[in-house]
Amino acid sequence: MSGRTIVYVAQTMTNPGVAGAARGVREAARVIGWNVRVIDGQGTPAASRRP
């Protein structure tokens, strides 16, 4: 079931914990052949809604 896409909405990519989780999602997706789109919420609800 390859070719699927995961969207990870991060609270803010400047937080090392959040950025580390995003790296883990990317790594896991690569192993199973899925795509990842990471959205950086930049710490605000408004930024999280941007395309």
N, C-alpha and C positions, 0 to 999 in steps of 0.2 A: 504494500500500500504506500508506495513512494509518491513524491510530488505534492504532498499535502503542505499547507501553510499554517504556521503558528504566528499569532500576533501577540507580542509581549509588550504591555503598556507599563513602562517604568515610571515610578514616582519622580525620580530625577537621576540622571546618569552620572551626576557629580558625587553621589553617595557611593562609596566603595562597595558596600554590601549589595546594593541594587545593581550596580554595574557587574559585580561578580555573578549574581543570579542570571543576568542577561547573557553573560559568557557561557554559563552552564546550559542555558536553554539552547543557545546556538550550537554548542558542542554536541549535545544530545540529538538535536535535530539533524546535524550533519551525519551522525552515525546511522540514523535510520532513514536518511535520504529525504528529509523534509526541508522546507524553506522556512525562514524566520524573518519577520519584520519587527524590528524594535522601535517603539515610539517613545521618545523622551518627553515625559510630562513636564519637565522643567520645574517641578515643584508646585505647579498651579493647576487647578481643574480646567481652566480655559486652554492651556497649552496641550492638555491630554486629548482634547477634542479636535485638534488640528489634523488634517489628513497627511 
